[in-house]
């Protein structure tokens, strides 16, 4: 794993910059590098030295523990790396074929249908963003009371299964972490944990609905759906964290 280059770190921006930037990292980025990158960006957003950011990325296989994670819910037969994420929630898997969306917003300000300083509305906004994205891809998704994440009926089993997870953290009202949408991951890797503490439900992916769907197609749907919820379209980020070489 390499450390992010200095050009990938937040740089001062003038007030004329777009209020929100959109960054995409191809390949995989190491999780420690991602945490460092987010932490520095959040600090810059908080002191108005950088615009808000939506960062789409991916990681090599690993498990992250939220603040409510229980040790007995981790099995990890392949010995994948595990990390304390500092976000809310329980155990989550990340791996190739999953699009991770890190959302760094200043929640002291309103964003579309999300009022200022309303954490529940922000989480609801993220959920609706995923649902709208999946609708663009002709997948009917929904929420279930008492279950974290976004759900759909798996086309192979007919059973309700999770297709996306959420976990957020706030630092002085600036958000980080975000969503994880299953596009074409190895679903067997989810058996190394009890995903989000829910033992009675499975996981599914977009590939089961649309074999061969690409990350680029999903990214385009995510970007197109964003302003429907959060009120304005993001601009491309001029620099970003590069993928790991290993």
matplotlib code that plots the C-alpha trace (Angstrom):
import matplotlib.pyplot as plt

x = [0.0, 1.3, 0.4, -1.7, 0.4, 0.4, -1.5, -4.4, -4.8, -7.3, -6.0, -7.3, -10.2, -11.6, -15.2, -16.0, -15.6, -18.5, -20.2, -19.9, -17.3, -17.5, -14.4, -14.0, -11.0, -10.6, -9.2, -9.0, -7.8, -6.4, -8.8, -6.3, -5.5, -9.2, -9.8, -6.8, -8.1, -11.6, -10.4, -8.3, -11.0, -13.6, -11.3, -10.8, -14.6, -15.2, -12.9, -14.1, -10.8, -12.3, -15.7, -17.9, -17.1, -18.8, -16.0, -16.7, -14.1, -13.6, -11.4, -9.7, -11.6, -11.9, -14.3, -15.1, -16.6, -19.0, -19.5, -22.1, -20.2, -20.1, -17.0, -19.2, -20.5, -17.1, -16.1, -13.6, -12.6, -10.3, -8.5, -9.3, -8.1, -10.5, -10.7, -12.5, -14.3, -15.6, -18.9, -22.2, -23.5, -22.1, -20.0, -19.7, -17.9, -16.1, -14.5, -14.0, -17.3, -18.8, -19.1, -18.3, -19.6, -18.0, -20.2, -18.6, -21.1, -21.4, -24.7, -25.0, -26.4, -29.5, -29.0, -32.1, -34.7, -32.4, -32.7, -29.7, -28.6, -31.0, -29.1, -32.2, -33.1, -29.5, -29.6, -33.0, -31.6, -28.8, -31.3, -33.5, -30.4, -29.7, -33.4, -33.6, -30.3, -31.6, -34.9, -32.8, -31.3, -34.8, -34.4, -37.2, -35.6, -37.2, -36.6, -37.8, -38.6, -36.0, -33.4, -30.5, -29.8, -31.6, -33.4, -34.9, -36.2, -33.3, -34.3, -32.8, -34.3, -37.3, -36.4, -35.7, -32.0, -29.8, -28.3, -26.7, -25.4, -25.1, -22.9, -22.2, -20.1, -20.3, -17.4, -18.7, -21.6, -19.5, -20.4, -18.1, -18.3, -21.5, -22.9, -21.8, -23.7, -23.3, -22.7, -20.8, -18.9, -18.2, -21.3, -19.7, -17.4, -20.4, -20.6, -17.5, -19.7, -23.3, -23.9, -25.2, -26.2, -29.0, -28.8, -32.0, -31.5, -29.1, -27.3, -27.7, -26.1, -27.0, -25.4, -28.1, -30.6, -28.3, -25.5, -22.5, -23.5, -20.5, -19.2, -19.4, -23.1, -23.8, -21.7, -23.6, -26.9, -25.6, -24.5, -27.8, -29.9, -27.9, -29.6, -33.0, -32.4, -29.6, -30.6, -27.7, -25.4, -21.7, -18.8, -15.8, -13.0, -9.7, -7.5, -8.1, -6.6, -5.0, -5.6, -3.2, -0.6, -0.8]
y = [0.0, 3.5, 6.7, 9.3, 11.7, 15.3, 16.3, 14.1, 16.0, 18.9, 22.2, 25.7, 26.7, 30.1, 30.9, 30.8, 27.1, 24.7, 24.1, 20.3, 18.2, 14.7, 12.5, 8.9, 6.6, 3.8, 0.5, 0.0, 2.4, 1.1, 1.7, 3.5, 5.9, 6.5, 7.3, 9.7, 11.4, 11.8, 13.1, 15.8, 16.7, 17.0, 19.3, 21.5, 21.6, 22.6, 25.6, 26.4, 25.6, 23.1, 22.4, 19.5, 16.2, 13.0, 10.4, 7.2, 4.5, 0.8, -1.3, -4.7, -7.3, -6.2, -5.8, -2.6, -2.3, 0.4, 1.7, -1.0, -3.9, -7.1, -9.4, -12.5, -11.2, -11.5, -15.0, -13.9, -17.4, -15.8, -13.6, -10.4, -7.2, -5.6, -2.0, 0.2, 2.7, 5.2, 5.4, 4.3, 0.8, -2.7, -5.0, -4.2, -5.8, -3.9, -5.4, -5.2, -4.9, -2.8, 1.0, 2.9, 6.4, 8.7, 11.8, 14.8, 17.6, 20.6, 19.8, 23.2, 24.1, 22.7, 20.4, 20.0, 18.1, 17.7, 20.5, 21.9, 20.1, 17.1, 13.9, 11.7, 13.6, 13.3, 9.5, 9.4, 11.4, 8.9, 6.0, 7.8, 8.6, 4.8, 4.0, 6.6, 5.3, 1.8, 2.9, 4.4, 0.9, -0.7, -2.2, -1.7, -1.0, -0.2, 0.3, -1.9, -0.7, -1.9, -2.8, -0.6, -0.3, -0.6, -3.8, -5.5, -8.9, -11.0, -12.2, -15.7, -16.5, -14.2, -13.3, -9.8, -9.1, -6.1, -4.4, -1.4, -0.5, 2.9, 4.1, 7.8, 9.8, 13.5, 15.7, 19.1, 18.7, 17.7, 14.2, 11.4, 7.7, 7.1, 4.2, 0.9, -0.4, -4.0, -4.0, -7.3, -8.3, -11.8, -12.3, -15.2, -12.7, -11.4, -14.8, -13.7, -11.4, -10.9, -7.9, -5.0, -7.5, -9.0, -12.8, -13.7, -11.9, -12.3, -9.9, -9.4, -7.3, -5.4, -8.0, -10.4, -8.1, -7.0, -9.4, -7.5, -4.2, -1.9, 0.3, 3.3, 2.7, 2.6, 5.7, 7.6, 6.6, 7.7, 11.1, 11.7, 10.9, 13.1, 16.4, 14.9, 14.5, 17.0, 19.8, 20.5, 18.7, 18.1, 19.2, 16.9, 16.9, 18.0, 15.8, 12.6, 9.8, 7.2, 3.5, 1.3, -0.6, -3.9]
z = [0.0, -0.8, 0.9, -1.1, -3.1, -2.0, -5.1, -3.8, -0.6, -0.3, -1.6, -0.9, -3.1, -3.9, -3.1, -6.8, -7.0, -7.4, -4.0, -4.6, -6.4, -7.7, -7.6, -8.9, -8.2, -10.7, -9.3, -5.5, -2.8, 0.5, 3.4, 5.6, 2.8, 2.3, 5.9, 5.9, 2.7, 4.1, 7.4, 5.8, 3.4, 6.2, 8.1, 5.0, 4.4, 8.0, 7.7, 4.2, 2.6, 0.2, -1.4, -0.4, -2.1, -3.2, -3.7, -5.5, -4.9, -4.2, -1.8, -1.8, 0.3, 3.9, 6.8, 8.7, 12.2, 13.1, 16.6, 17.3, 15.8, 18.0, 17.9, 17.6, 14.3, 12.6, 11.2, 8.5, 7.1, 4.6, 7.1, 5.3, 7.0, 9.5, 10.5, 13.1, 10.9, 13.4, 11.6, 12.9, 12.4, 12.7, 10.4, 6.7, 3.8, 1.1, -1.9, -5.7, -7.6, -4.9, -5.4, -2.2, -2.1, 0.5, 1.1, 2.6, 3.1, 5.4, 7.1, 8.8, 5.3, 3.6, 0.7, -1.6, 0.4, 3.4, 5.9, 7.8, 11.0, 10.5, 10.6, 10.1, 7.0, 5.7, 6.2, 4.5, 1.7, 1.1, 1.1, -1.4, -3.5, -3.8, -4.5, -7.2, -8.7, -8.8, -10.3, -13.2, -13.6, -13.6, -10.1, -7.6, -4.2, -0.9, 2.9, 5.7, 9.2, 11.7, 9.0, 8.0, 4.3, 1.0, 0.0, -3.1, -4.1, -5.3, -8.8, -8.2, -4.8, -4.8, -1.2, 0.2, 0.2, 0.9, -2.1, -0.4, 3.1, 4.8, 7.6, 8.3, 10.7, 11.5, 12.7, 13.8, 11.3, 8.4, 7.1, 6.0, 5.2, 3.3, 1.1, -0.3, -3.4, -4.6, -8.3, -9.0, -5.8, -4.7, -2.5, -0.7, 1.0, 2.9, 4.8, 6.8, 8.9, 10.0, 7.7, 9.8, 12.5, 10.4, 10.6, 8.7, 5.4, 2.5, 0.2, -3.6, -6.3, -9.5, -11.6, -10.6, -12.3, -15.2, -15.9, -17.2, -15.8, -15.5, -12.7, -15.2, -15.8, -12.1, -11.5, -14.2, -12.5, -9.1, -10.5, -12.4, -9.3, -6.9, -7.7, -7.4, -3.7, -2.8, -5.0, -7.3, -9.6, -8.7, -10.8, -11.6, -9.0, -10.7, -8.5, -6.6, -4.6, -6.9, -6.5, -4.7, -6.8, -4.9]

ax = plt.figure().add_subplot(projection="3d")
ax.plot(x, y, z, "-o")
ax.set_aspect("equal")
plt.show()
